[in-house]
Amino acid sequence: MFSRIKQEIAVVFERDPAARNTFEIITTYPGFHAQMLHRVSHRLWLWKLYWVARVTSNISRLITGIEIHPGAKIGRRFFIDHGMGVVIGETAVIGDDCTLYHGVTLGGTSWQKGKRHPTLGDGVVVGAGAKVLGPIEIGDGARIGSNAVVVKSIPPGATAVGVPGRLIQPKKDGPDAHRKVIAEKMGFDAYGVSKDAPDPVAHAINCMLDHIHVMDTRMEKMCEALKKMDLVDEITIENLDSCEIISTAEELSRLEEESASFSTDENPNKNHD
């Protein structure tokens, strides 16, 4: 038992840079308190002392603000950061080395008996405010972004963001020749998403825009061919501004660069002491 407690304390040091010493963790960390009390309530639940187990769980909720049903199964080295508002349902299963932040719900979507809460594999991280609902499986090493609502299973190592939760596809090393030509013609990056946190919706829209640009090129060639055959009058296609969908982070970075450039142009002879 003491070795298990040492593991839980060591995990706090690994995942929370604010932790300073063991005494502070034992006396002030609600996530640690909730886990220790859950170990007790879960053991009582297995002994079929259901009422006593629920009372112990409620006491833990009053003290920590974290509600863990006594029937939930939790693995080793589980860490709840801050913890306020975390809810873990009766049939939830959490693997080893998982991390949950405040406001996370591992909830059910059915009133029927049986398995109705999610199963988290090993090494899963669930961001603040995320809702993982239903008897779904979250693969080992998966990541769920803050405030995401996940109602479908996630494969191992994947990342889900948004409402409803969508998988983020890793950005490729570079565009192929087709996308590169389009990007150069239109004057923007065809991927249209930040490198660190790509937006799956923006990615899908940008793929549609790529397709439209290809159709536009073919239309121009058709018009040129019809003009040579004297079948149509002069056709002029106006140049359009970029209609790329970009992420908030990338847009902010671009605005900062433009602002810095404008400031330099305004004061070319400014003396920097």
C-alpha positions, 0 to 999 in steps of 0.5 A: 500500500505504501509503495502505491502511495509513493507512486501517486506522490511521485506522479504529482512531482512529474506532472505538476511543476508547482509541486514543491515537497511531499508534505504539500502534496499530501496536505493540499492536493485535492486530486491526491485526496480524491484518489486515496478516498476512492481506493477506500470506497472502491474496496468497500464497493467490491465488498458489496458495502454499497451504502458505505462506499457511496457515503465515502464517495460523497465525503470525498466530493465535499472535501475535494470537489471531485466526484468518483463513483465507487464502482469506477476502476482506476489504474496506477499513477493516475493524476487529477490536476486541480480537479474541481468539477471532475466527474467519473461514472460508475462503469468508467475504466481508467488505465495507468498513467492517465491525466485528467484536468478540472471540469472533465466528465467521463459520463454515460449517455444511456439509462440502461444497466450495464457498461455506459461510461468510457474506457481510457487506455494507458497514458491518456490525457484529457484537457480541462472541461472535456466531456467523454460520453458513452461506452466508448474506448479511448486508445493508449496515448490519446489526447483530448483537447480542452472543452472537446465533446467526444462521443466516438472511440478514439484510436491510440495516439490520436488527438481529438478537439472540438464539438463534436470531437474530431481527430487532428491529422498531423501536418505533412512535412511539405505539400506535394507538387500539385498543392505547392503550385496552387499555393504559389498561384493563390499566395497562401499556404494551402494547409491553412492551419497552425503547425502546433494545433491544426484545425480539422474543420479549416483543413477540410474547407481548405481542401475544398478550396483547393479543388475549386481552384483546380476547377477554376484553372480548367475553366480558364483553359476552356475559355481560352480554347473557345476564344481561339475558335471564335465561339465566345467573346472576350472573357475576363475573370477578375482576380480574387483575394485569398480566401484561406481559412486560418487558425486564430494562433496563425492569424495573431502571429501574422498580425503581429508581424504586420504590426512590427513591419508597419512600426519599422516603416513608420520610424526608419531612423528611430534610435534604439538606446 
